[in-house]
């Protein structure tokens, strides 16, 4: 999805020094430099990108297509397409991802779960049966 296509633009920013409490829903792209207490979700139906910068702290659930983390997340994280963990990323919670890129220094305190589609499971099952 993000390989050759243009990524959605960053249209929203939570600036360094800002603290937001509550549920956040966004379209296209969002960058967080401040602190969020509550869930962050991209709107369904269109590609999304979420950037959690080095100065950011998120305490709650995170759901987006493409997630880039270089700050701190305390809660479950779901990346439907790609999760990029930069060197200063700290995640305390379970992580679900379709594809994962993790740089040296990133830390996850939780379980990693790769997302698979029903078609991928079927292909794996058929391949196992054709010995």
Secondary structure, 3 states (H helix, E strand, C coil): CCCCCCCCCEEEEECCCCEEECCEEECCEEEECCEEECCEEECCCCCCEEEECCCCEEECCEEEEEEEECCEEECCEEEEEEEEECCCCEEECCEEECCEEECCCCEEECCEEECCCHHHHHHHHHHHHCC
